[in-house]
């Protein structure tokens, strides 16, 4: 918890306790050990009905929103898979918990692929000094299980507090219905190649073309498959909710839904622009947290762990770099976060960036302007092209008037004071959390330079199409196989 948060939340907590004691609270006393289900999906932004998309069908995510609290301004800690997963599990930022790049390159590197990334992966595996959610809950008497993508450590999940791996939701929930359980369900349907299903078919003309893009038929066709994958994934979430209903556990279970980073498109995943870092975040806990609340407070996925701890009546360790969201869920008029910070050091390539949002202002610092962005679909259709390196060292946006971040105000003298204020906020956070974005230069191998220019592929630096989805019908065994391929739970002992 940083200096920005400690004093504010001491005051907010006192105000909250007095408000609840003085007027009948809209929430009741929670059970001491509720079941906890954390659903963390891959490469999904706010493309859901409850977030305003009227085309894509997400009835189960929408149900969670109706029955719980939806955050309109929630952010991932990092727009890259491993870093965001480690952050939500630790309540600490990537540069603090050790995970600064994609993990599990070692599986392919040991087979002869990407040997230059083998040492980096092992160096960036989750630090053994960290304590993650299942370890804490296991100590409190929880049964713990995981299904899906691990991708936070080269170690087996069995070393990190999980009792059961590849635990199907119906089996795990039914098996542990008479004891408190923690179930981590990490789905990959919206990771490329998309896991579509013929039951959910969208035409290219139906999709909502994001404001970042000019009209483009290839992009529309790809978004139609992305929508199918979102709906297919939503059905999987429905399996969990239906099982809780059937077992009579809905009222006793905290369900949390979020995503690791934004969609796999240009100006999204792998960048600190809004489409890359703004994520869905929903908490449902019937009778304890409010229902059908849309919360405009700033939130981060690092806040999930302390929120769980407060709901369990457990202390929040000082080493956590986050806050509990319980106070502003119970009383939205309270002041929540004043800032939210996102970071990236590596995705595939070295590209150290940090961003801070405060109010409607968004500031991005590019610490290595010569670094490229990883290729993403839609580059050719962008309304506001990505800057070719050298990129600007600083970017400043007014999200109220420029929500797609097209006009960089950092170069406008009229906004010099706003730029200085946002720069100071980021630098203070970096100092408090001991963040040095360029420290990795000491270890960077020459073979990890940027082949092929700023998009990394000399033959096709900005592809406009990609192979169509190839997954078809979902089966448990097939899901296990594909999760292993793209960085799911490693083999025991790894």
C-alpha positions in Angstrom: 0.0 0.0 0.0 1.6 3.3 -1.1 1.7 6.6 0.7 -1.1 7.8 -1.7 -3.4 5.2 -0.3 -2.6 4.7 3.4 -3.8 8.0 4.8 -6.8 8.2 2.5 -8.1 4.8 3.3 -7.6 5.3 7.1 -10.0 8.3 6.8 -12.3 6.5 4.3 -12.5 3.5 6.5 -13.5 5.6 9.5 -16.1 7.4 7.5 -17.4 4.1 6.2 -17.7 2.4 9.6 -19.6 5.4 11.0 -21.9 5.5 8.0 -22.8 1.9 8.3 -23.2 2.0 12.1 -25.3 5.1 12.0 -27.9 4.1 9.3 -29.0 0.6 8.5 -26.5 -0.7 6.0 -27.7 -2.0 2.6 -25.4 -5.0 3.1 -25.5 -7.7 5.8 -22.7 -9.4 7.8 -20.8 -11.7 5.5 -20.0 -15.4 6.3 -16.6 -15.8 7.8 -15.3 -18.0 5.0 -17.2 -17.5 1.8 -16.3 -19.6 -1.3 -14.3 -17.6 -3.8 -14.3 -18.0 -7.6 -11.8 -15.9 -9.6 -12.5 -15.9 -13.3 -9.6 -14.3 -15.2 -9.9 -14.4 -19.0 -7.4 -13.8 -21.8 -7.2 -10.7 -24.1 -10.7 -9.4 -23.4 -11.4 -5.7 -23.0 -14.8 -4.3 -22.1 -16.5 -6.0 -25.1 -19.6 -7.2 -23.2 -23.3 -6.3 -23.0 -23.0 -4.9 -19.5 -20.2 -2.6 -20.7 -22.4 -1.1 -23.5 -21.8 -3.4 -26.4 -25.3 -4.1 -27.8 -24.1 -6.8 -30.3 -22.0 -9.3 -28.6 -24.0 -11.8 -26.5 -22.6 -12.2 -22.9 -25.6 -13.1 -20.8 -23.6 -14.6 -17.9 -21.2 -11.7 -17.6 -24.2 -9.5 -17.7 -25.8 -11.5 -15.0 -22.8 -11.0 -12.7 -23.0 -7.2 -13.3 -26.8 -7.2 -12.5 -26.2 -9.1 -9.3 -23.0 -7.3 -8.2 -20.7 -4.3 -8.7 -19.2 -3.4 -12.1 -16.3 -1.0 -12.3 -16.3 1.3 -15.3 -12.7 2.5 -14.8 -10.8 -0.7 -13.9 -7.2 -1.2 -15.2 -4.9 -4.1 -15.4 -1.5 -3.7 -13.8 0.2 -4.6 -17.1 -1.1 -5.1 -20.7 0.7 -8.5 -21.0 -0.3 -11.9 -19.9 2.2 -13.1 -17.3 2.7 -9.8 -15.6 -1.0 -9.1 -15.2 -1.6 -12.6 -13.8 1.2 -12.3 -11.2 -0.1 -8.9 -10.2 -3.6 -10.0 -9.5 -2.4 -13.0 -7.5 0.1 -11.0 -5.4 -1.5 -7.6 -5.0 1.9 -6.2 -6.2 3.2 -4.7 -9.4 5.3 -6.7 -11.9 8.6 -4.9 -11.1 8.1 -5.8 -7.5 6.9 -9.4 -7.7 9.5 -10.4 -10.3 7.4 -11.1 -13.4 8.4 -8.6 -16.0 8.0 -10.6 -19.2 6.2 -13.6 -20.6 6.8 -16.7 -18.6 7.1 -20.3 -19.9 9.3 -19.5 -22.9 11.5 -22.1 -21.2 9.1 -24.9 -22.4 9.8 -23.9 -26.1 13.4 -22.8 -25.5 14.4 -26.1 -24.1 13.0 -27.6 -27.3 15.1 -25.4 -29.4 12.8 -22.4 -29.9 13.7 -18.9 -28.7 16.9 -20.0 -26.8 17.7 -16.3 -26.2 14.7 -16.0 -24.0 15.4 -19.0 -21.8 17.5 -17.1 -19.2 15.2 -14.2 -19.2 12.1 -16.3 -18.4 13.8 -18.0 -15.5 15.0 -14.7 -14.2 11.5 -13.2 -14.5 9.6 -16.1 -12.9 7.5 -15.2 -9.9 9.8 -14.5 -7.0 9.8 -17.2 -4.3 9.4 -14.5 -1.7 5.9 -13.7 -2.9 2.7 -15.0 -1.3 -0.2 -15.4 -3.7 -4.0 -15.8 -3.1 -4.3 -19.6 -2.9 -1.4 -19.8 -0.4 -3.1 -17.4 1.9 -6.5 -19.0 1.5 -5.1 -22.5 2.0 -3.7 -21.4 5.3 -7.2 -20.3 6.3 -8.6 -23.7 5.5 -9.6 -23.4 1.9 -9.6 -26.1 -0.7 -7.8 -24.6 -3.8 -8.1 -25.5 -7.4 -7.1 -24.1 -10.8 -8.2 -24.7 -14.3 -6.6 -22.9 -17.3 -3.7 -20.6 -17.8 -1.0 -20.4 -15.1 1.8 -18.5 -16.9 3.2 -16.8 -13.8 6.1 -19.1 -12.8 8.3 -21.8 -14.2 7.4 -23.7 -11.1 4.5 -26.1 -10.9 1.3 -24.6 -9.5 1.5 -27.2 -6.8 4.3 -25.2 -5.3 2.1 -22.1 -5.1 -0.8 -23.2 -2.9 -3.0 -25.1 -5.4 -4.2 -28.5 -4.3 -5.9 -29.5 -7.6 -5.0 -28.7 -11.2 -7.1 -29.1 -14.3 -10.1 -29.0 -12.0 -13.3 -28.8 -14.0 -15.8 -26.4 -12.5 -18.7 -28.8 -11.9 -16.4 -31.5 -10.4 -14.5 -29.1 -8.2 -17.4 -27.2 -6.8 -19.5 -30.3 -6.2 -16.6 -32.0 -4.5 -16.0 -29.1 -2.1 -19.5 -27.9 -1.6 -19.3 -28.5 2.2 -16.1 -26.7 2.8 -14.8 -23.2 1.8 -13.0 -23.3 -1.6 -11.0 -21.1 -3.9 -11.4 -21.8 -7.6 -9.2 -20.0 -10.2 -10.7 -20.4 -13.7 -8.4 -18.8 -16.3 -9.9 -19.1 -19.8 -8.3 -18.6 -23.2 -11.1 -18.4 -25.7 -10.3 -14.8 -26.7 -6.5 -15.5 -27.2 -5.4 -15.8 -30.8 -6.3 -18.0 -32.6 -9.8 -17.4 -31.3 -11.8 -20.3 -29.9 -15.0 -19.7 -31.8 -18.1 -21.8 -31.9 -20.8 -22.2 -34.6 -23.4 -21.7 -31.9 -22.3 -18.1 -31.8 -22.0 -16.6 -35.3 -21.7 -12.9 -36.0 -21.5 -11.3 -39.4 -18.8 -8.7 -40.2 -21.5 -6.1 -40.7 -22.8 -6.6 -37.2 -19.7 -5.9 -35.2 -19.1 -2.5 -33.5 -16.0 -1.1 -35.2 -13.9 0.5 -32.4 -13.4 4.2 -32.6 -9.7 3.7 -33.2 -10.2 2.3 -36.7 -11.3 3.4 -40.2 -13.6 1.1 -42.0 -11.9 -2.1 -43.0 -13.4 -5.4 -44.2 -10.6 -7.6 -43.0 -10.8 -6.1 -39.5 -14.5 -6.5 -39.4 -14.2 -10.2 -40.3 -11.7 -10.7 -37.6 -13.8 -8.9 -35.0 -16.7 -11.2 -35.9 -14.6 -14.2 -34.9 -13.5 -12.3 -31.7 -17.2 -11.8 -30.8 -17.8 -15.5 -31.3 -15.0 -16.4 -29.0 -16.3 -13.9 -26.3 -19.8 -15.5 -26.4 -18.3 -19.0 -26.3 -16.2 -18.0 -23.3 -19.3 -16.5 -21.7 -21.1 -19.8 -21.9 -18.2 -21.4 -20.0 -18.7 -18.8 -17.3 -22.3 -19.9 -17.2 -21.3 -23.4 -16.4 -19.7 -22.1 -13.1 -22.7 -19.9 -12.2 -25.2 -22.8 -13.0 -23.2 -25.2 -10.8 -23.2 -22.7 -7.9 -27.0 -22.3 -8.3 -27.6 -26.1 -8.5 -25.5 -26.8 -5.4 -27.2 -24.0 -3.4 -23.9 -22.0 -3.1 -24.7 -18.8 -4.9 -25.4 -16.8 -1.7 -22.2 -18.0 0.0 -19.8 -17.4 -2.9 -17.8 -14.3 -4.0 -17.4 -14.4 -7.7 -14.8 -12.0 -9.3 -14.5 -11.5 -13.1 -11.7 -9.7 -14.9 -9.2 -10.0 -17.8 -5.4 -9.9 -18.1 -5.1 -7.3 -20.8 -6.9 -5.7 -23.8 -7.8 -7.3 -27.1 -5.2 -8.5 -29.6 -5.5 -5.5 -31.9 -3.4 -2.4 -32.6 -3.3 0.2 -29.9 -4.6 -2.5 -27.4 -2.7 -5.5 -26.0 1.0 -4.7 -25.4 0.4 -1.0 -25.2 -0.6 1.4 -22.4 -3.4 3.0 -24.4 -6.8 2.7 -22.9 -7.9 -0.3 -25.1 -4.8 -2.2 -23.8 -5.2 -1.6 -20.1 -8.8 -0.8 -19.3 -10.5 -4.1 -18.2 -13.8 -5.5 -17.0 -13.9 -5.9 -13.3 -17.0 -7.3 -11.5 -17.6 -8.5 -7.9 -20.7 -10.5 -7.0 -21.3 -11.4 -3.4 -25.1 -11.6 -2.8 -26.3 -10.0 0.5 -22.8 -8.6 1.3 -21.9 -6.4 -1.7 -24.5 -4.2 -3.4 -26.4 -5.4 -6.5 -26.6 -3.7 -9.9 -24.1 -1.0 -9.0 -22.0 0.7 -11.7 -19.0 2.2 -9.9 -17.0 5.0 -11.5 -14.1 4.9 -9.1 -10.6 4.1 -10.4 -9.6 0.5 -9.7 -6.8 -1.9 -10.5 -6.5 -5.6 -10.7 -3.8 -5.4 -8.0 -6.7 -4.4 -5.7 -8.4 -7.8 -6.0 -6.3 -9.6 -3.3 -6.8 -6.9 -0.6 -10.5 -6.8 -1.4 -10.7 -10.5 -0.8 -8.8 -10.1 2.5 -11.1 -7.4 3.8 -14.2 -9.4 3.0 -12.7 -12.2 5.0 -11.9 -9.9 7.9 -8.1 -10.5 7.4 -5.4 -7.8 7.6 -3.9 -6.4 4.5 -0.1 -6.8 4.5 1.9 -3.6 4.3 4.0 -5.0 1.5 1.0 -5.0 -0.8 0.9 -2.1 -3.3 -2.8 -1.8 -3.5 -6.1 -1.0 -1.7 -9.3 -2.8 -0.9 -12.2 -1.8 -3.0 -14.8 -2.8 -0.4 -15.3 0.8 1.0 -16.2 2.3 -2.4 -18.4 -0.6 -3.3 -20.4 -0.2 -0.1 -20.4 3.6 -0.3 -19.6 4.8 -3.8 -19.6 8.5 -2.7 -16.3 7.9 -0.9 -13.1 9.0 -2.6 -11.4 5.9 -4.0 -8.1 5.8 -5.8 -6.7 9.2 -6.8 -4.3 7.6 -9.4 -4.0 4.2 -11.2 -0.7 3.1 -12.6 0.1 0.6 -15.4 3.4 -0.7 -16.4 5.2 -2.7 -19.1 8.8 -3.7 -19.3 8.6 -6.7 -21.8 5.9 -8.2 -23.7 7.9 -10.2 -26.2 10.4 -7.5 -26.7 12.0 -4.9 -24.4 9.7 -1.9 -24.3 9.7 -0.2 -20.9 6.7 2.1 -20.5 4.7 3.4 -17.5 1.4 5.2 -17.4 -0.7 7.0 -14.7 -4.3 8.2 -14.8 -5.6 10.9 -12.5 -9.1 12.2 -13.1 -9.5 12.6 -16.9 -5.8 12.9 -17.4 -3.6 10.1 -18.8 0.2 10.3 -18.9 2.5 7.7 -20.6 6.3 7.7 -20.3 8.3 5.8 -22.9 11.7 5.0 -21.3 13.2 3.4 -24.4 11.7 5.3 -27.4 13.6 3.2 -30.0 11.7 0.1 -28.9 9.1 -1.4 -31.3 5.5 -2.4 -30.6 4.7 -6.1 -31.2 2.7 -6.6 -34.4 -1.1 -6.5 -33.9 -3.9 -6.7 -36.3 -5.4 -3.4 -37.5 -2.3 -1.2 -37.8 -3.2 -0.3 -41.3 -6.7 0.8 -40.4 -5.8 3.0 -37.4 -7.3 6.5 -37.4 -4.4 7.7 -35.2 -1.2 5.8 -36.4 1.2 4.5 -33.8 4.4 6.6 -33.7 7.3 4.9 -35.5 10.4 4.9 -33.4 11.8 7.0 -32.0 8.5 7.5 -30.2 7.9 10.5 -28.0 9.3 10.2 -24.6 6.1 11.6 -23.0 2.5 11.4 -24.0 -0.4 13.3 -22.3 -4.0 12.9 -23.1 -7.3 14.4 -21.9 -9.6 11.3 -21.9 -12.7 13.5 -21.5 -12.2 15.2 -24.9 -9.9 12.6 -26.5 -10.9 9.1 -25.3 -9.0 7.3 -28.1 -5.8 9.2 -27.3 -5.1 10.8 -30.7 -3.8 14.2 -29.6 -0.6 14.2 -27.6 -0.8 17.3 -25.4 2.7 16.8 -24.0 4.1 18.9 -26.9 1.7 21.7 -26.3 3.0 24.5 -24.0 -0.6 25.3 -23.0 -0.6 22.1 -20.9 2.8 22.4 -19.4 1.5 22.5 -15.8 -0.7 19.4 -16.4 2.2 17.6 -17.9 4.4 18.4 -14.9 1.7 17.3 -12.4 1.3 14.0 -14.1 5.0 13.4 -14.5 5.4 14.1 -10.7 2.7 11.6 -9.8 4.4 8.9 -11.8 7.9 9.7 -10.5 6.6 9.7 -6.9 5.0 6.3 -7.5 8.2 4.9 -9.1 10.3 6.1 -6.1 7.9 4.6 -3.6 7.8 1.2 -5.3 11.5 1.2 -6.2 10.8 1.0 -9.9 13.7 1.3 -12.4 12.3 0.6 -15.9 15.8 0.6 -17.5 17.4 -1.8 -15.0 16.8 -4.7 -17.5 19.3 -3.1 -19.9 22.0 -4.7 -17.8 20.7 -8.2 -18.8 19.5 -7.5 -22.3 21.1 -9.8 -24.8 22.1 -8.4 -28.2 20.2 -11.3 -29.8 17.1 -9.9 -28.2 17.3 -6.7 -30.4 14.5 -5.7 -32.6 14.7 -7.7 -35.9 12.7 -6.5 -38.8 12.1 -2.9 -37.7 9.5 -1.6 -35.3 6.9 -4.3 -35.8 9.4 -7.1 -35.6 8.7 -8.9 -38.9 10.6 -7.8 -42.0 8.4 -9.8 -44.4 5.1 -8.3 -43.2 5.5 -5.5 -40.6 1.8 -4.7 -40.4 -0.4 -7.7 -41.4 -4.0 -6.9 -42.0 -5.3 -10.5 -41.8 -4.5 -13.6 -39.9 -5.5 -17.3 -40.2 -9.1 -17.9 -39.2 -10.1 -19.5 -36.0 -9.6 -23.3 -36.0 -10.9 -24.5 -32.7 -14.6 -25.5 -33.2 -16.5 -27.2 -30.5 -15.1 -27.0 -27.0 -14.1 -30.2 -25.2 -12.3 -30.6 -21.9 -9.4 -32.6 -23.3 -8.9 -30.3 -26.2 -8.9 -27.3 -23.9 -6.2 -28.9 -21.8 -4.1 -29.5 -24.8 -4.3 -26.0 -26.2 -3.7 -24.4 -22.8 -0.5 -26.4 -22.5 0.5 -25.2 -25.9 0.1 -21.5 -25.2 1.3 -21.4 -21.6 -1.2 -23.1 -19.4 -0.4 -25.1 -16.4 3.1 -26.6 -16.9 3.8 -30.3 -16.4 4.3 -31.3 -12.8 7.8 -30.3 -11.6 8.2 -27.4 -14.1 
